[in-house]
């Protein structure tokens, strides 16, 4: 930018122009303008402007690192203004420019100038330290300056320290007074001397150095890097080379350690296992042979390729250890199935090497490995995996987890075996609440009421507030009472009822009243009987629930309304259940024990018309219906569920994934194997709808059910593959000929599986898949739903499925 | 990272009683209210090798990668001090002081 040119403007105009340039931070031009104007005649106001311009320009060039230029400009402004030259910024520039002599020559002036801002001491201390290596600087100082007086003494002390003349060092240090600029160096030297005989005392001496001393940061490094643990490799690498050399000396490091430090600099947090392994191997002399060997051995599972190197340098690994390392390496690379086989090889080798005295120990080792193998399978409860646990318990019967897995794993497939393991678990853990509770439930389920009461008592002995045990005792008493009623021993039945009533301190169990009422009616006391039944109904609160539970009791006991005994009904034919009734029914259904389900199903069949009136009522919400469906599915009454689902309003079902799911569930009676093409296709679409609507509950229900469907398919068509945890699906694994040869079920399964994958694909991925299947190109502007619809049609063709079932869903989507 | 045996300062073949004794001693030295992290490390170490089955499990399945720093720390433990040259000391002092002062003046 050009400076404004004017041949001879009046003085005031010069000032105005210069001020404008100054305000615009155009210092260089302002200086030129002022200088030009001042050539002709002196002008004090303009000189002040020039001083300001010098000052501004000095700061400007200093910011660019041009310290000598900044120094000159600053000195110029000081000459004009007569103000103090020794500002901290000026000292800073002198130091940065290496003009120490200028500082030294004005030592007294700068001390006076910098004392108010607290900078005199650090500047003098720095000058003193610079003077140790700079005789010219020393020559600039006044002859009586403390630096001049004490520098030779300190240098003598340092040289004596190097030559190990400790007496001379002590003498010299005593000559340095506590007000000397070298006082902190005196302490430092004392600390270094002490470090040799007592490292912690030496470090303590160093820590006494003042925190406001300019050598304090250095001392902090010394303390951190010369502790009894040696250097800290992470921060050491960032230090200056000369400081590193000093630290190496103070730590007494030899060649191997210095090599180690040099090599350590090449290691970073992201270094691979191979680099770390080779580092330990190559530096084993410095690290120590045994330490390096242990380190490398511990790294082998992460770097299995290092085995050869390891054996070359440290000798052959024992066979067992090799197997262990191999298994751990396989686990880390997720080859879990292979890892299990290697662990089994380990056991074989362990037994092969076994001496008599090792037998008991090896039994425990094998048991632990077998349990570990079970865990490697993902604690999958299949016959093959449970064998690991059975074997482990044969060798070491004291493992609760193994029993728990066996009991729950065998519960569905082999209930008798499950119970046998429960008995074994109780043999070893007779006071374990989990096992006692499971035994109590199992005994109740199979009608062994006395046993159940025994287990419940044992639980209450340990945990007197255990409500499950108390409930179980009540149910056992009631179960026994039912048996006595059936055999006509009403007095004994009454005793059981009384015992149950004693246990039911809050009077919440309506069955006690219903059974009491039945006993009274059967004994001929209808009035008392009816009174007890009404009490039961008031406990249940809902007439619908009361009718259901009372019906179950009558069905269980084989009692009818025919003959001399008449039993009351809590709901008449026109009874209209409200929302509270339906909600209470859904809650109650979930708590009815499995052994009562046959009676429950019969009772529900009778009550169906009443329930349907409730489900059709306007005030009944979708959540009420879902809760009821969920409870009916839980007690496996698919007949009632189907009737109720059929009664749903069409629009409601089309919009609710969960209700739609229960419709499908009712149609196939809860069995995935009964899933027809129409239902399976509908489920696939419901799942997509759930994904679109973010309906987590609906999606989860369908996923679980479809998971059972897929596992059913694989168990019949494919070999057992229990250890394969991956769920990789290759949609092109079968060619057209193979697909044609598959059963309809299998084709449907593959179709649904591919459909499930679609929902996780991006639109472009779906389009690419559609292009691949159809062999045609589609515009990239197509809507996602259109692409999906087109893809579904093509998939139906690919898997030879009837598209007629799909049309309405595709339109709906 | 130290092994549980190293942390509790017990030999690899120590039995349940010895390990428990070492654990209690370590807890006394590092109570949780003073140094929570140290106490937690001691507790974790104890749980890893508390019983014989635990020790077998640790010996068989432990896959904790050893830390390089703990390996090098032993090798880099200081030996006898070698006195540096006076020139080295004075140079380090001057450079360090200058760097500190410049940093302060900024």
Interface residues (C-beta under 8 A of the other chain):
Chain A: X88 X89 X91 X92 X95 X96 X119 X122 X123 X125 X126 X129 X130 X132 X133 X155 X158 X159 X161 X162 X164 X185 X188 X192 X195 X196 X199 X214 X215 X216 X217 X218 X226 X227 X228 X229 X230 X231 X233 X234 X240 X242 X243 X245 X246 X249 X250 X251 X252 X253 X254 X257 X260 X261 X264 X267 X276 X279 X280 X283 X286 X287 X288 X291 X292 X294 X295 X298 X299 X301 X302 X324 X328 X331 X332 X364 X365 X368 X369 X372 X396
Chain B: X52 X53 X56 X57 X60 X61 X63 X64 X65 X66 X68 X69 X71 X72 X73 X74 X75 X76 X77 X78 X79 X80 X81 X82 X83 X84 X85 X86 X87 X88 X89 X90 X91 X92 X93 X94 X95 X96 X97 X98 X99 X100 X101 X102 X104 X105 X106
